[in-house]
């Protein structure tokens, strides 16, 4: 473990540096090109500094929330130069969001609470952005009805991010096993929740209750996938057959590009475009009428892949 930490913090050769960077990533299958080229290298450097001075992954996540919310507040103003500052803050917030996960893997300081907090961070950013854009549009003469597309777009974003994150973790579960994934299920979470005490563990139980609802939502939208995971658990106790892993990876990997599209980078590129041309209302309609159809396709595609493997395993 000491050797791994030294390579992460003080890579002595280009080969060690490249190895340390690769080990800080989840998987090349699930990483987006923009992340590999831009956010992950920046996040890796931030994570190295944080590891040296003892800043925890959760602390990095909390800091990212302040920068992301601050970015949203700056989008309220119609001044382009203020918006550009907000764009830079949002880019930095996402760099920190990349760094917290890389730091957790580098220092082996991973926890479910950290994963939950990391997921909430993005929700805080975009809640701030949606509120700011609605208030901005009202100042520009729009009626209070603008909150309808603002809220609907926000709800759409929650579903898009939840399912994209879930499908990524399923993919990681197949190619890396349980240790390389953050895949949870509502049955285990409910059992853990029932064992906790409101009097002694009120905050932890409150957080877990929210995460339990989030997980149930993901499961309700993926019935074939739930059947597949149940079969996998019943048939293979220790590890999955390599033939199954290879075939699932081949069929499921194309889906990963869609999980990336509905996540951060694509929506932010278009958000910045709408800010530059001064038509921020387009962001809400882009979320609902471009990203939601991609979400629907993504769910249908994953269900078809899962159904194929359910039938194969049953036969």
N, C-alpha and C positions, 0 to 999 in steps of 0.2 A: 504493500500500500504506500509506503514511503517513496518507493521508486516512481510510482504512478504520479504522486503529488509533485515530485520534483520535476518530472517531465512536463507536467501541466504548467507549473509556475515558472520554470527556468529551462526551457528547451535549449539545449546546447548546440544543436545542429539543425539545418533545414528539415532533415528527415524527422527528427524528434518533434519539431514544431508542427509539421504536417500531421504526424501521428496524433499528437495531443489535440489538434484541432478536429481531426476526424472522430476521435473518441468523445468529443464534447457534443457531437451531433446525435440525433435520434436514429436516423437512417436516411441514406440517400434516396430511398424509394419515396419517402414522405416529405422531403425537403424541396422547397420551391427554389427556382434558379435565382431569383432576386435575393432570397435569404442566403443562399450559399455564397453569392458574389458580394453581398453588401452587409446585411444585418448580422449574419453569423460571425464573420471576421471581426466586426466591431464588438459584438457581444462577447466573443472569446477574449478580446483584450480587456474589456471591462471586467469579465469574470476572473481573469488572472490577477488583476489589481485587487479585486474584492477578496480573493482567496488569500492574498498576501497580508492584507490588513485586517482580515477576520470579519468581513461583512457577510451576513448570511443571505441565502437565496430569498427568503421571505422579506428581508429588509429591502433588497433590490426591487422586489415586486411592489412593495408599498411605495417606494420612491417613484416607480414608473407610473403609479396611479396619479400622483400629484402632477407629473409632467403631462400625462394624457388628458387629465381634466383641465389643466391650464390651457392646453391647446384648444380644447373645445370652447372654453370661454372666449378665447381670442377670435374664434370664428364668428362670434356674435357681431363683431364690428365690420362695417362695410369697407373699411380701408384695406387695400390690398397688401400694403407693407405690414400691417398688423397680422393679417391672415398668413403671410409668409412666415412670420415669426411663429405663429401657431403650427404651421406645417413642419417647421424645424423641430419644434417641441414634440410633435406627434411622432416624427421619425426617431427622435432620441428616446421617447417613451418605448417605442417598439424595439429599439436596440437594447434597452434595459430588460424588456420582456424576453428577448432572446438570451440575454446574459444570465437571467435568474435560472433558467433551465440548464444552461451550460455549466453554470457554477454548481448547481445541485448534482450534476453528473460528475463533475471534476472532483468534488469534495465528498461524494457519496452521502450528501445531506438531503436526501429525498424524503418527502412525506406527503400523505394524502392532503393534509391541511395546506401544504404549499401548492399542490395542484389545484385545489379549490380556490385558493387566493389568486393564483395566476389566472384562472378562468374569470373570476370576478373583476380582475383588473381591466380587461378589455371591455367588459360591460360598463364599468364606470366611465371609461374614455368615451364610448359611443353614446351613452346616456347624456353625457355633457354636450357632445356634439349635436345630438338631435334636439336637445332643449335650446341650445344656442341658436341653431338654424331656424327653429320655429319662432323664437322671439325676434330674430333678425327679420324674418319675412313679415311678421306682424308690424314691425317698425316701418317696413317698406310699403305697407298698405294692404297686406293680405288680412283676411278675416281670421277669427279664432278657429275656423274650420281647418286651418293649416295643421292643427294638432292631430287631425285624423290621419293624414298620410304620414305625419311625423311619428306617431305612435305605432301605426301599422308597419312602417319600415323598421322601427326599433324591435318590434316583436318578430318580424321576419329575420332580422339580424340574429336574434337569440337562437332561433331554430336552425339557421344556416350554420352558425358557429358550433352549436351543440352537436349536430350530426356530422359535420366535417371532423371535429375532434374525435368523435366516437369511431368513425370509420378509420381514421388514422391509427387509433389505438388497437382496433381489431386487426389491421394489417400488421402492425408491429407485433401483436400477440402471435400471429402465425409465423412470422419470419424470425422473431427473436425469442419467443417464449414468454412466459409470465413475467420473468425478471426484466425483460426489455420493453415491457408495455405498461401502461397505466390503466388497463382495462378493469373496470369494476362491474359488479352486477347487483341488482336491487335486493336479491335474496340475502346475500352476505351482508350487505349494508344494513338491511332491516334487522338481522340478527344482532349485529353490533350495536345498533341504535337501541334495541330493546334491553340490552344489558347495561346501558349507561343510565346514570341517575341524574334527574333534573336538579336535585338539591346539591350534588357534588360536582357535576360536570355540565352545568347549564349551557355555557357558551359552546363547548364542544358538541353537545347534543343538538343545539340550535343550528350550528353550521352543518352537521351531518344530516339533519332533517332536510335542509335546503338541497344538499347534494343528492340525497335520496330521491327527492322529487325530480331533480334534473336527470338522474340516471333512469328513472322510470319513464320519463318523456322520451329519452333516446330509445329505450327498449320497445315502447309502444309503436314507434315509427319503423321498427325493423323486425317484424314477426318471423320471417324466414331466417334471418340472421340469428335470432334467439334460439330457434330450433336447431340450427347448425351448431351453435356454441354448446347447447345442451348435449347434443350427440357427441361432440368432441370430448366434453368432460366425462361422459359415461364410457366412451370407448378407449380413450388414451389418458392414462393416469399420469404418467411421467413426462413423455414428450411425444410430439407428433411425428408420424412417419415422414421421411424426407420427400417421398414422392408426393404426398399430400401438400406439404409446404411449398414445393416447387410449382405444382399446378395451381394452387391458390394464388401464389405470388404472381404468376404469369397472367392469370385472369383478372386479378384484382388491382394490379399496379396501375393500369390506365385510369382507374377511378380516382387515383390520388391527385391527378391534375385538377379535377373538379373540386375536390376538397380544398385545394389551394386557391382556386378562383373565388370561392365564396368566403374566404377568410380575409386577412388584413390587406394584402398588397393591392389586389385588383380594385377593391372598393375605395381604397385611399387614393390611388392614382386618379380615379374618376372624381372623387371628392375634390382633390386639388384642382382638377380641370374645371369643375363647376365654380369653384372659388375664383379662379383666374378670370373666367368670363362673366362672373357676377350673376350666375343663374343657379343659386344653391338649391332651389326647389327640385332641380333635376336629380339631386342625390337621393331623395326619397323614392322617386319613381324608378330610378335605376335599381335600387334595393329591391323593390317589390316586383317589377316587371322584367328585369333581366336576371337578377341573382336568384329569385324564387323559382323560375322555371329550371334553372341549373340545379337547384336543390331537389326539385321533384325528379328530374332525370337521374340525379345521383342516387336518390333513395330507390327508385325503380331498378336501376342498374345493379346496385348492391343486393337487392332482394332477388334478382335473377341469378346472380352469381351464387348467393347463399342457397337458393332453391336447387341449383344444379348439384351442389355438393351434398345437400341433404338427401337427394334422390340417390346419389352415388354411394353414400355411406350406408343407406338403408338397404341397398341392393347387394 
